[in-house]
């Protein structure tokens, strides 16, 4: 399920993030974008005129009738883009996905494939340093050891407010390995790291690698 429909508060953050994206990347009608793990609703509402390919690991999204002709959806794994040639897209874009792909090795593969396929890269992820785990809506749980996190899942805010109560397979969709700023720098060498803040605390990071070989330093 699209998290935009679950957490309305996050829409404002995503709108601001999209403004950053447009200002930095300046996508035009001829720009090709590979969105790894996204949704068509996000792009329909954005007003971005680019040619957008949405790659979904669970299968291509069935686009509703009347969807814009510049949006298409395909199936694929963001950690293995072997069917896509080097630098075959102007921009590889991803929003709140890299934390869900699995362990550290798969996150490295995700970053490596994004950098290979895109002339520029824009990857966002929630900040591990933020005290509230955004998927489970529970403070501090993501700072605990993995086994303890799993044992506490049924007592998280996310689980307690769901109707009907979550099934065992539902927990898989919200498990996440959140990344620190240092890890994002390591995964995307030379990237400019944008920090999104909430009450002064880092809420999420965006790694932006411009098409130019001379990337500006992060801030």
Order of alpha helices (4+ residues) and beta strands (2+ residues): alpha-alpha-beta-alpha-beta-beta-beta-alpha-beta-beta-beta-alpha-alpha-alpha-alpha-beta-beta
